[in-house]
Amino acid sequence: KQEFVNNFEQFDQESGDVTIICDGKEFKLLLSSQSPVFKAMFEVDSKENKENCVHIADCTPEAVEEFMFFLYNAMLRPAGFTSADLELMLGLVHLTSKYQVSVLMASCLDVLMDIMDVDNVLQIMVAVDKYQVAGIETVCEFMKENIAVIVIKEDWGEFVVNYPSLVKDLILDMNQEMIDIKDALNDKNINQ
């Protein structure tokens, strides 16, 4: 939260508010203070700078609204997120990455880890990998603990086809874990 406050204190007030438009819904915010991407956008002769407006077409208005709430308040809404909020959180992770709002990513990851279950773990794994954020170890551990249920889910086959490197990494991780257990058992037997 201190980083958030520091960003506002260092903010150049001349950049002022800007309008964000997503699917017809408008938001206003001092964007430049929290995002180096927005700051750069408004320091050059860009369309966004001239119009004092940014159009976001690659996310839902709900995710943009939550993004704006965070940028104003340095926290997510105290709503108690559930697995039903997965799409909202994935949209928020996308915006956080796209606009480089690092202070938000940790909150997003905390929520994703809290709402992770066997029905959404594959989507969370893809997002964590795509945006190269911390948390992949936690997702892998969850998958290993629940692999018997996950592999019979309808989306497993699609996951295997579309993300073979993630499947390979998971299998290699499981294999290494088995080798480590075997080695530990052998060491224990030798020492007895």
N, C-alpha and C positions, 0 to 999 in steps of 0.2 A: 504494500500500500504506500510505503514511503516513496518508492520509485514513481508511482503514479502522481503523488503530490509534487515531487521534484520536477516532473515533466511539465506540470501546469505552471510552476514558478518560473521556469526557464522559457516559457512560451512567449513568442512575439505577438502581442495583442493586435498588431496591424493585420495579421492574417485573418483574424475574426472568424465568425461563424460561417459555415458552409452548409448547403442543403444536400442531403443524401436522398436519392430517389430509388426505390426498389419496387417494381411491379405496381407503380402508381402511388405508393405510400411514401410520404416525405418525412425526413428527420433532419434536425439541425444540430450541429455540434462543433465544438472547438477541436476539430480533428487533428490538426497539425501538432498539437501538444502531446499526443499519445502515439502517433504513428509516423515513423520516418518516411514511409511511402507517401502519406498524405502531405507531410511537410515538403517533400521534394516536389510533389505535384503542384503545390501552390507557390513554390519559389521560382518556377519557370513560366515561360509564356505558353501555357497549356490551355486547352479548351476548358478544363475544370476550373482553372484559375480565372479565366475571362468570364465564365458564366457563374462562378461561385457555386458550382453544383457538380456532384459526382453521381453518375448513374451506376448502380450495381445490378447487373442482370444475371449473375451466376450464383444467386442465393435466394432464399425465401425472405419475404418481408419480416417474418417472425424472427429469423436468425439475425437479420439486420437490426431489428428493434432491440433484441437482447444485447447485441454488440454495442449499440448506442447507449443502452442502459449501463453497461459495464464502463464504457468510456466516461460517462458522467459521474458514476458512483464508485468506481474502483472495486466493484463486486458484482457478482451475478445476483439476480433476483432471489430472495430467500424463499423460493417456491417449493423446494424439495423435489428435485428432478427424479423421474422414474424412467424405466426402459421405454415408455411411450414417448419420451422426449429425445430419443436417439437422433432422429433427423435434425432436430433443432441444434443439438450439441455438435453433430458432424458439420452442420452449416457454420456454426460458431468457430469450430476448429479451422475450417476453410478460410473464413474471414480473418481470423487471428494470424494465420500463416501468410495470407495474401498481403495484408496491411502491416505485418510485422509488429503486432502488439504483443510483445513477449510476456508482459505481466498478466495477460489473460489466459495464455496457454496452460499454465499450471492449474488454474481453476477448472478449465475445460477437461483436462486430463483427470483431475480428481473426480469430477462428475462421471466421466466415462467409466472409470474404474468402479465407481459405486453402482452404476446401473448395468454393468456388464453381467450378462447371463448367457446360457447356452444358445439362446435364440439370436443374440446380437453380437456375439464375440467375433465372428468372422468379419463383420462390418467394422468393428472397432479395430481389429488387427490390420485391416487394409488401410484405415485412416491413419493409424499410428505409424505404419510403414510409409505411406504416401507423403506425410508431412514431416517425416524424420524427427519425431518427437520422442521424448522419454516415455517409458511405459511398456515397451515391447516385451520386456522380461516378465512383467506382471501378466500380460495377456498370454504369453506362452505358457506360463505356469498354470494359469486357469485352463487353458486348452488341454494341457497334459492331464490335469486332474479330472477333466470332463470329456476326454477324447471319445470314449465309448458312446456317449450321447451325441456329441457334435458330428461324428462321421455318419450318423444315420439321418441327420437333418437334411431337408430338401436342398438347401443351398450349398452343402458340402461339395457336391460334384462340380458345380459352377466355380466354386472357390479353387478347387484343384486345377481346373482347366485354365482359369484366368490368372491365378497367382502361384504358378508352380515353384517359384523361388521361395515364397513364404512357406509352402508345404515342405520343400526340401530342407529349409532351415529348421523347421519344427521337428522333422524326422531326425535330422542330424543331432539336434539338441537332446532329443529323447534317447538316441543311441549313445551319446556321450554320457548321459546320466546313468544308463544301464552299465556302461563300461566302468564308470566310477564306483558304482555299487558293487560290481563283480570284483574289482580290484580291492575295495575295502574289505569285502568278505574273505578274499584270498589272504590279505595281510593279517586279518584276525585269526584265520585258521593256522597260518604259519607261526604266529606268535603264541599259540596255545600249546 
